[in-house]
Amino acid sequence: MVPSFCGNKPVFLQETGLLRLRRKCTLLFAGRRSWIDRMKEPHIPVALEGYPFIAFSAFVTMIFAVLGYDSIAFSAMLLTGFVLYFFRDPSRIVPAAEDALVSPADGKVILVEKIFDDRFVNEQVYKVSIFMNVFNVHVNRTPYPGTVQAINYSPGRFYSANTEQGALENEYCAMTMATEAGLRFAVVQVAGLIARRIVCWAVQGDALARGQRFGLIRFGSRVDLYLPIKTQLEIAVGQKVKAGETVLGYLS
């Protein structure tokens, strides 16, 4: 019986085949919408730049499998899995503190020093360097909210990114930003021995939020931060950090 209403009084009608069909279709459609909504959720997010590499590796794996080269196909499948793992882009919980300065990259802190920077902000700064190996997430995030003042790309060599020679001579892309209070800092993506492609999505004039994705570097690299001298740093050499999540210090 299906309840209907006449005025305020319920009237029960005999459930016909058409009504039963309509109820089943409604439940099926609701279930389908729920499934579609779940599919839209980024369960295993992957950076878009990785799609061509993943597709190519998967295609090669399929060709070897079809031709019967099982051992080669298995190796190619492992390579495809690694490429998929490399380009992962997990969500991060960005700290809520307004003055928090978060890490721009996953990896290990290899340098913290006070220097005079004459390349990007032209003032006394703290330089913090983070080295990313091939097993780290390589999507880079904005360390502090601000406006992009300049994007400077410079071609160069491809020495190991964790060396001083690599920091000075390797290809890099520098993003200089200004905070709402007028403080300036720079985030520099440095290519490495294996990394041959720096990607920066930001352009001059962009207003970026703390923890917002702004680029990536393919296959092993380094990110250098040039921070105002008034920054209160809370990290040390050797510490492991996560982009958009680990607090490096505070800037007010």
HUNORWO-V785958 format. One record per backbone hydrogen bond with DSSP energy under -0.5 kcal/mol. CO is the residue of the C=O (numbers start at 1). NH is the residue of the N-H. If there is no record, write none. Layout:
co = [CO;CO]
nh = [NH;NH]
This chain:
co = [2;4;6;9;11;13;14;16;17;18;19;20;21;22;23;24;25;26;27;28;29;30;31;32;33;34;35;36;37;38;41;42;45;47;48;50;51;52;53;54;55;56;57;58;59;60;61;62;63;64;65;68;69;70;71;72;73;74;75;76;77;78;79;80;81;82;83;85;86;87;92;97;99;100;101;101;103;104;107;108;109;111;113;113;115;115;116;117;123;124;125;125;126;126;127;128;129;129;130;131;131;132;133;137;138;140;140;142;143;146;147;147;148;150;151;152;154;157;160;163;164;165;166;169;171;172;173;174;174;175;176;176;177;178;179;183;185;186;187;187;188;188;189;190;197;199;203;206;206;208;209;212;214;214;215;216;220;220;221;222;223;224;225;225;226;227;228;231;232;236;239;241;242;242;246;246;248;249;250]
nh = [13;11;9;6;4;2;16;20;21;22;23;24;25;26;27;28;29;30;31;32;33;34;35;36;37;38;39;40;41;41;43;45;89;50;51;54;55;56;57;58;59;60;61;62;63;64;65;66;67;69;68;70;73;74;75;76;77;78;79;80;81;82;83;84;85;86;87;88;138;47;94;100;251;102;248;249;244;141;241;131;238;129;115;127;117;125;118;123;117;229;115;127;128;227;113;225;110;111;223;108;133;221;136;106;217;214;215;211;102;208;149;178;205;176;153;174;172;171;163;167;168;169;170;157;191;154;189;152;176;187;149;150;185;147;182;179;177;226;175;189;190;224;173;222;218;216;206;148;208;146;212;142;201;202;140;199;192;195;132;190;130;188;128;227;186;126;231;233;250;239;109;107;245;246;103;248;234;101;232]
